[in-house]
Amino acid sequence: MTKITVGNGVYIISEIRREAPPIPAVPRRKAFLVLLAVLLGIGLFNVWLSGQYIRTGYRVSTALEEKRTLQMQKDVLRTEILALRSPARIDTIARTELGMVDPRMEGVIR
């Protein structure tokens, strides 16, 4: 600050301001690059996470389809077991293929 006398005791106060030193561009650029790298990392992580979500969905869908197929096979096999265990079928096989006959009273041991 400078006082300048301009007659009759009147002072003019002038202020000389210095310009602030320029902020170096390197730290700003470095901060920008760090921010850009962080945002890029977050974006890539988000893309990877979405891919994992989709792959997991496909795996679940495949597993559910396999479960349905196995349940259908189980139902078919249960029906086949019931058909194979039927007394009429067993009687037919015993008489035709194995040559078995009904027991006679004279063959019974007392």
FENRA-V437707 format. One record per pair of residues at least 6 apart in sequence whose ideal C-beta (glycine too) atoms are under 8 Angstrom apart, sorted by the first residue. I is the first residue (numbers start at 1). GAP is how many residues later the second one is. D is the distance in whole Angstrom. If there is no record, write none. Layout:
BEGIN
I|GAP|D ; I|GAP|D
END
This chain:
BEGIN
1|12|6 ; 1|13|8 ; 1|14|5 ; 1|15|8 ; 2|11|7 ; 2|12|5 ; 2|13|7 ; 2|14|7 ; 3|8|5 ; 3|9|8 ; 3|10|6 ; 4|7|7 ; 4|8|5 ; 4|9|8 ; 4|10|6 ; 5|6|6 ; 5|7|8 ; 6|6|5 ; 83|6|7 ; 94|6|4 ; 95|6|7
END
